[in-house]
Structures are given as C-alpha cells and as structure tokens.
Amino acid sequence: IPLYHMIFLEIFAMMAHVSFSAMGPNAIPWLLSTDMFLQSERAYASVIAIVVNWLSMFFVLMTFVPLFHAVGASLFLVYGIMSCGFWLVAFIFVPETRRKTPERVQVLVAKGTVYKAKYQK
C-alpha cells in the first residue's frame, strides 16, 4: 500500500530535528559572538557564527540519509554522542561571561585561562 501521506511525517520529523538542533550545539556560535566580542568586532564574529551554523546544519542534513542506511536507527545515538562532545568542548573551553565585560573576557582568552575563568574574578 503506498503511503503518500507519510511524506508529511518525514518533513515534520526533519523540521523538528532542525529545530531541536538549533536549540542545542548550533546555538553556541551565536551566543559566543554576542558575549565575547566588542561591538566593533561583533559583525565579523556574527558572520563566522552564521557560516558555522549553516555548515553544521548542512553536514547533518547531507549525512543523515546515507549514514542512516549504513548504520540504521543507532545513527541518532551517534549524533547524540557528537552533541554531548560539542557540549563538553564548549563547557571546558568557553569562558564564563556572566557579569564580565567583553574586554575582560578577551583578557582571559588572551591569557589562556579560558577553562579556569569561572573561578577568577
């Protein structure tokens, strides 16, 4: 029996995946560009954030079907592990920006004390 109406479920599932991914690791470059850069540098950082976001979404969308045919349903586990890895890298290497000016954040990055920044005042 042809299931032509299933195309809507596939479209909804892909849009849901993109939406949830946008709330996860893909949002990190957007947050970094506003919290870590001065106003004069923010436009360039936003361009890089846009390119990183689009490339990461392009990577997910282009590799999903071939990898799903190769790996099967455990592909979601692979993408989940990748998301956890990206979160861990961001947790370790992105400085805490709460109550810090962009100038102070740039000093912490220049010193190389990024992952220790949450303990510094």
C-alpha positions in Angstrom: 0.0 0.0 0.0 1.6 3.3 -1.0 1.8 5.7 1.9 1.9 9.1 0.2 0.8 10.9 3.4 4.0 9.7 5.2 5.9 12.5 3.3 4.3 15.0 5.7 5.6 13.0 8.7 9.1 12.9 7.2 9.0 16.7 6.6 7.8 17.3 10.1 10.5 15.0 11.6 13.2 16.8 9.7 11.9 20.2 10.7 11.7 19.0 14.3 15.3 17.7 14.1 16.5 21.1 12.8 14.5 23.0 15.5 15.9 20.9 18.3 19.4 21.0 16.9 19.1 24.8 16.7 18.4 24.9 20.4 21.5 22.7 21.1 25.0 23.0 19.8 24.2 25.0 16.8 23.3 28.0 19.0 26.8 28.1 20.6 28.4 30.3 17.9 25.5 32.8 18.1 25.9 33.1 21.8 29.7 33.4 21.6 29.5 36.2 19.1 27.4 38.4 21.3 29.1 37.7 24.7 32.8 37.5 23.8 33.4 40.2 21.2 33.4 44.0 21.3 30.8 45.9 19.3 33.4 46.7 16.6 34.2 43.0 16.1 30.7 41.6 16.6 29.7 41.9 12.9 32.7 39.7 11.8 32.0 37.3 14.6 28.3 37.1 13.6 29.4 36.2 10.0 31.5 33.4 11.3 28.7 32.2 13.5 26.3 32.2 10.6 28.7 30.2 8.4 29.4 27.7 11.2 25.7 27.3 11.9 24.8 26.7 8.2 27.7 24.4 7.7 26.8 22.3 10.7 23.2 22.0 9.6 24.3 21.2 6.0 26.6 18.5 7.4 23.7 16.9 9.4 21.2 17.1 6.6 23.6 15.8 3.9 24.9 12.9 6.0 21.7 11.8 7.6 20.2 9.6 4.9 23.5 7.9 3.8 24.5 7.2 7.4 21.0 6.0 8.3 21.2 3.5 5.5 24.6 2.4 6.7 24.2 2.4 10.4 20.4 2.1 10.9 18.5 3.5 13.8 21.6 3.8 16.0 22.5 6.9 14.0 20.6 9.0 16.4 23.0 7.7 19.1 25.9 8.8 17.0 24.5 12.3 16.6 23.7 12.4 20.3 27.2 11.5 21.3 28.5 14.2 18.9 26.2 16.7 20.6 27.5 15.7 24.0 31.0 16.0 22.8 30.4 19.5 21.4 28.8 20.5 24.7 31.8 19.2 26.6 34.2 21.1 24.5 32.1 24.3 24.9 31.9 23.7 28.7 35.6 23.3 29.0 36.9 25.9 26.6 34.3 28.7 26.6 34.8 31.2 29.4 32.0 32.2 31.8 30.8 35.6 30.6 28.3 36.3 33.4 29.0 39.8 34.9 32.1 40.2 32.7 32.6 42.8 30.0 33.8 41.7 26.6 37.1 43.4 27.4 37.6 41.2 30.5 36.6 38.1 28.5 39.2 38.9 25.8 41.8 39.3 28.5 41.0 35.8 29.9 41.2 34.3 26.4 44.5 36.1 25.7 46.0 34.7 29.0 45.0 31.2 28.1 43.0 30.8 31.2 39.7 30.1 29.5 38.6 27.0 31.3 39.6 28.4 34.7 37.7 31.7 34.1 34.7 30.8 36.2 36.9 30.8 39.3 38.5 34.1 38.5 37.1 37.5 39.4 
